[in-house]
Amino acid sequence: MADSTRSSSLAPDTPVGDLLEADLPTQLATLEALCDAIVSGDIQDERDRHTGPELGSASVRVHQMCARLTAKRYQWIAAEEADGLWAASEFHPRTYASYVAHTHGISYSHARSTVRLARQLRDEIPQFGAALRAGKIGPDQVQAFAATALTSPTRVAALAEEVQVETEEHSTLGTGDAPEGDQGPEGRSADHDLPAAQTQSMETFLLDQARHLRPDQVRRLGRHFAHVADPEADERGYRKAKEREYLELVRTLDGWHLSGFLTEENGRLIRTAMDAVMSPPAPDDERTGEQRR
């Protein structure tokens, strides 16, 4: 896509309205041209012409645009994987994640998590995907929710269940319209100030909550939902982790080799204990944290 995009000609005097209605290669060429113009700006000249808060606001806007474009990328990635033509690539990728790692120039682990999230946004939390593309929620919130809430088939299925939630809308029944005997002490309808209830999917409800929360709060929200929707999954995961847990200390020619795997609970205990006895580095201590630990 990148090669065909850059080959598209872009007339400098093309009206903005025409660009908005143009085909995808032309729109991408326009986006690249704007990107080139912005990043090539001289920072000293920008500092002379704009205040710090103005440049900070520009940073926020670019961040928000990048987040929305990333959400669109997830759509394209999911569509390309479903198309299947990637498997016939000249370097014969074993998986689509390895193909994405090669074409995007990123690590395999990054590509694998990107592909997984693209699938989840398409198949499991499409409303989160739409909100991310619209700029109504950030990528960190979406990733925090996906990592904690989409951890078992039962939890994913629970997102489609209908729930009743209270709304801020009040009944429009006026004082004079209330049937006799149903009015409150001051002539108001007894139901006038009661919040109305509406039915919506669990995904919609959680999305409304997540939009107003920090990523760490969304992570707690996702964990709470996961525990309520499928409490046995946590126990299953803990048992599997316990079965994998081990600690090995092996003598080598020039020292000792330490390796192992701990559950989340035991790993946190060990890390807390190590951090407690780890003193701050001396001014001339250039060792990394791992070396000092």
C-alpha positions as CSV (number, residue, x, y, z in Angstrom):
1,M,0.0,0.0,0.0
2,A,2.8,2.4,0.8
3,D,4.4,2.2,-2.6
4,S,1.1,2.9,-4.5
5,T,0.3,5.6,-2.0
6,R,3.5,7.6,-2.6
7,S,3.2,7.2,-6.4
8,S,-0.1,9.1,-6.3
9,S,0.2,12.6,-7.7
10,L,-1.1,15.4,-5.5
11,A,-1.8,18.8,-7.1
12,P,-1.0,21.6,-4.7
13,D,-4.1,23.5,-5.6
14,T,-6.5,20.6,-5.1
15,P,-9.6,21.8,-3.1
16,V,-10.0,20.3,0.4
17,G,-13.5,19.2,-0.5
18,D,-12.2,17.1,-3.4
19,L,-9.6,15.5,-1.2
20,L,-12.2,14.5,1.4
21,E,-14.1,12.7,-1.4
22,A,-11.0,11.3,-3.1
23,D,-10.0,7.6,-3.2
24,L,-7.8,6.1,-0.4
25,P,-4.4,6.4,-2.2
26,T,-5.0,10.1,-2.8
27,Q,-6.1,10.7,0.8
28,L,-3.0,8.9,2.1
29,A,-0.8,10.9,-0.2
30,T,-2.4,14.0,1.1
31,L,-1.8,12.8,4.7
32,E,1.8,12.1,4.0
33,A,2.3,15.5,2.4
34,L,0.8,17.2,5.5
35,C,3.0,15.0,7.7
36,D,6.1,16.0,5.8
37,A,5.2,19.7,6.0
38,I,4.6,19.5,9.8
39,V,7.6,17.4,10.8
40,S,10.0,19.5,8.6
41,G,9.1,22.7,10.5
42,D,11.9,24.4,12.3
43,I,11.4,24.2,16.0
44,Q,13.0,27.5,16.8
45,D,10.8,29.2,14.2
46,E,7.8,27.5,15.8
47,R,8.8,28.6,19.2
48,D,9.1,32.2,18.0
49,R,5.6,32.1,16.4
50,H,3.8,30.1,19.0
51,T,3.6,29.9,22.8
52,G,4.5,26.8,24.8
53,P,0.8,26.1,25.5
54,E,0.0,26.4,21.8
55,L,2.7,23.9,20.9
56,G,1.5,21.6,23.7
57,S,-2.1,21.8,22.4
58,A,-0.7,20.9,18.9
59,S,0.9,17.9,20.5
60,V,-2.4,16.8,22.0
61,R,-4.2,17.2,18.7
62,V,-1.6,15.1,16.9
63,H,-1.7,12.5,19.6
64,Q,-5.5,12.2,19.2
65,M,-5.2,12.0,15.4
66,C,-2.6,9.3,15.7
67,A,-4.8,7.3,18.0
68,R,-7.7,7.5,15.6
69,L,-5.6,6.6,12.7
70,T,-4.2,3.6,14.7
71,A,-7.8,2.5,15.2
72,K,-8.3,2.6,11.5
73,R,-5.1,0.6,11.0
74,Y,-6.7,-2.1,13.2
75,Q,-9.6,-2.3,10.8
76,W,-7.3,-2.6,7.8
77,I,-5.1,-5.2,9.5
78,A,-8.1,-7.4,10.3
79,A,-9.4,-7.0,6.7
80,E,-6.0,-7.9,5.3
81,E,-5.7,-11.0,7.5
82,A,-9.2,-12.2,6.4
83,D,-8.3,-11.6,2.8
84,G,-5.6,-14.2,3.0
85,L,-3.4,-13.0,0.1
86,W,-0.6,-12.1,2.6
87,A,0.2,-15.8,2.8
88,A,1.4,-15.7,-0.8
89,S,4.0,-13.1,0.0
90,E,7.5,-13.6,-1.4
91,F,9.0,-14.2,2.0
92,H,6.5,-16.9,2.9
93,P,5.4,-15.8,6.4
94,R,4.4,-18.6,8.7
95,T,1.7,-16.5,10.4
96,Y,0.0,-13.2,9.8
97,A,1.7,-11.7,12.8
98,S,5.1,-12.4,11.3
99,Y,3.9,-10.9,8.0
100,V,2.9,-7.7,9.9
101,A,6.2,-7.6,11.8
102,H,8.0,-7.7,8.4
103,T,5.9,-5.2,6.6
104,H,5.6,-2.7,9.4
105,G,9.2,-3.1,10.7
106,I,8.2,-4.0,14.2
107,S,9.0,-6.8,16.6
108,Y,7.1,-10.0,16.4
109,S,5.7,-9.6,19.9
110,H,4.4,-6.1,19.0
111,A,2.9,-7.4,15.8
112,R,1.2,-10.3,17.5
113,S,-0.4,-8.1,20.1
114,T,-1.5,-5.7,17.3
115,V,-3.1,-8.5,15.3
116,R,-4.8,-9.8,18.4
117,L,-6.3,-6.4,19.3
118,A,-7.4,-5.9,15.7
119,R,-9.3,-9.2,15.9
120,Q,-10.8,-8.3,19.3
121,L,-12.0,-4.9,18.1
122,R,-13.6,-6.5,15.1
123,D,-15.2,-9.5,16.7
124,E,-15.5,-9.0,20.4
125,I,-15.7,-5.2,21.2
126,P,-16.7,-3.5,18.0
127,Q,-18.3,-0.6,19.9
128,F,-14.9,0.1,21.5
129,G,-13.4,0.1,18.0
130,A,-15.9,2.6,16.7
131,A,-15.4,4.9,19.8
132,L,-11.6,4.7,19.3
133,R,-11.9,5.7,15.6
134,A,-14.2,8.6,16.6
135,G,-11.7,9.8,19.2
136,K,-14.1,9.2,22.1
137,I,-11.7,6.9,23.9
138,G,-8.0,6.4,23.9
139,P,-5.9,3.4,22.8
140,D,-4.5,2.9,26.3
141,Q,-8.0,2.6,27.7
142,V,-9.0,0.1,25.0
143,Q,-5.8,-2.0,25.5
144,A,-6.3,-2.0,29.3
145,F,-9.9,-3.2,28.9
146,A,-9.1,-5.9,26.3
147,A,-6.3,-7.3,28.4
148,T,-8.4,-7.7,31.5
149,A,-12.0,-8.2,30.3
150,L,-11.6,-10.4,27.2
151,T,-9.9,-13.3,29.0
152,S,-12.4,-16.1,28.6
153,P,-15.2,-17.0,26.1
154,T,-17.8,-16.6,28.9
155,R,-16.6,-13.1,29.6
156,V,-16.7,-12.2,25.9
157,A,-20.2,-13.6,25.6
158,A,-21.3,-11.6,28.6
159,L,-20.6,-8.3,26.8
160,A,-23.6,-8.9,24.5
161,E,-26.0,-9.4,27.4
162,E,-28.6,-6.8,27.9
163,V,-28.6,-4.8,31.2
164,Q,-30.8,-2.1,32.6
165,V,-29.2,1.1,33.6
166,E,-30.5,4.3,35.1
167,T,-30.3,7.4,33.0
168,E,-30.2,11.1,34.0
169,E,-33.4,11.8,32.2
170,H,-36.4,12.4,34.4
171,S,-40.0,11.7,33.7
172,T,-41.7,14.5,31.7
173,L,-45.0,14.0,33.6
174,G,-46.0,17.5,34.7
175,T,-47.5,18.4,38.1
176,G,-50.9,19.1,36.6
177,D,-50.9,15.8,34.7
178,A,-50.4,13.6,37.7
179,P,-53.4,11.5,38.5
180,E,-55.1,12.5,41.7
181,G,-53.6,10.8,44.7
182,D,-50.2,10.2,43.0
183,Q,-48.8,13.6,43.7
184,G,-46.1,14.3,46.2
185,P,-46.3,16.5,49.3
186,E,-45.7,19.7,47.2
187,G,-48.1,18.7,44.4
188,R,-45.3,17.0,42.3
189,S,-45.7,13.6,40.7
190,A,-44.3,10.9,43.0
191,D,-42.3,9.6,40.0
192,H,-41.2,13.0,38.7
193,D,-37.7,12.8,40.2
194,L,-37.1,9.1,39.7
195,P,-34.4,8.4,37.1
196,A,-35.6,6.5,34.0
197,A,-34.2,3.1,33.1
198,Q,-33.1,1.9,29.7
199,T,-31.7,-1.4,28.3
200,Q,-28.3,-1.5,26.7
201,S,-25.6,-4.1,26.1
202,M,-23.0,-4.7,28.7
203,E,-20.4,-3.6,26.2
204,T,-22.2,-0.2,25.8
205,F,-22.4,0.2,29.5
206,L,-18.7,-0.6,30.1
207,L,-17.7,1.7,27.2
208,D,-19.6,4.6,28.7
209,Q,-17.7,4.0,32.0
210,A,-14.3,3.5,30.4
211,R,-14.5,6.8,28.4
212,H,-14.2,8.8,31.6
213,L,-11.5,6.7,33.3
214,R,-7.8,6.7,33.3
215,P,-6.1,3.5,31.9
216,D,-5.3,2.1,35.3
217,Q,-8.9,2.7,36.4
218,V,-10.1,1.0,33.2
219,R,-7.9,-2.0,34.1
220,R,-9.6,-2.3,37.4
221,L,-13.0,-1.9,35.7
222,G,-12.1,-4.7,33.3
223,R,-10.9,-7.0,36.1
224,H,-14.1,-6.4,38.1
225,F,-16.3,-7.2,35.1
226,A,-14.2,-10.3,34.4
227,H,-14.6,-11.5,38.0
228,V,-18.3,-11.0,38.0
229,A,-18.9,-12.5,34.5
230,D,-16.7,-15.6,34.9
231,P,-15.3,-15.9,38.5
232,E,-14.1,-19.5,37.8
233,A,-11.8,-18.4,35.1
234,D,-9.5,-16.7,37.6
235,E,-9.2,-19.9,39.6
236,R,-8.5,-21.9,36.4
237,G,-5.8,-19.4,35.4
238,Y,-4.3,-19.5,38.9
239,R,-4.2,-23.3,38.9
240,K,-2.5,-23.4,35.5
241,A,0.0,-20.7,36.7
242,K,0.7,-22.8,39.8
243,E,1.4,-25.8,37.7
244,R,4.0,-23.9,35.7
245,E,5.7,-22.3,38.7
246,Y,9.3,-23.3,39.3
247,L,12.6,-21.8,40.5
248,E,16.0,-23.1,39.3
249,L,19.5,-22.1,40.6
250,V,22.2,-23.9,38.6
251,R,26.0,-23.8,39.1
252,T,27.9,-22.7,36.0
253,L,31.6,-22.4,35.2
254,D,31.8,-18.8,36.3
255,G,28.9,-18.4,38.7
256,W,25.3,-19.3,39.1
257,H,22.4,-19.1,36.7
258,L,18.9,-18.2,38.0
259,S,15.7,-18.9,36.1
260,G,12.1,-19.7,36.8
261,F,8.5,-18.7,36.7
262,L,6.3,-17.4,39.5
263,T,2.6,-16.7,39.8
264,E,1.5,-13.1,39.8
265,E,1.1,-13.2,43.6
266,N,4.4,-14.8,44.4
267,G,6.3,-12.7,41.8
268,R,4.9,-9.5,43.3
269,L,6.0,-10.6,46.8
270,I,9.5,-11.3,45.6
271,R,9.7,-8.0,43.7
272,T,8.5,-6.0,46.7
273,A,11.0,-7.7,49.0
274,M,13.9,-7.0,46.6
275,D,12.9,-3.4,46.1
276,A,12.7,-2.9,49.8
277,V,16.3,-3.9,50.4
278,M,17.7,-2.2,47.2
279,S,19.4,1.0,48.1
280,P,19.5,4.0,45.8
281,P,22.5,4.1,43.5
282,A,25.6,6.0,44.4
283,P,26.4,9.0,42.2
284,D,29.2,7.1,40.4
285,D,27.3,3.8,40.1
286,E,26.6,3.3,36.4
287,R,25.0,-0.1,36.7
288,T,21.5,-0.8,35.5
289,G,18.7,-1.6,37.9
290,E,18.9,-5.2,36.9
291,Q,22.7,-5.3,37.6
292,R,22.2,-3.6,41.0
293,R,19.4,-5.9,41.9
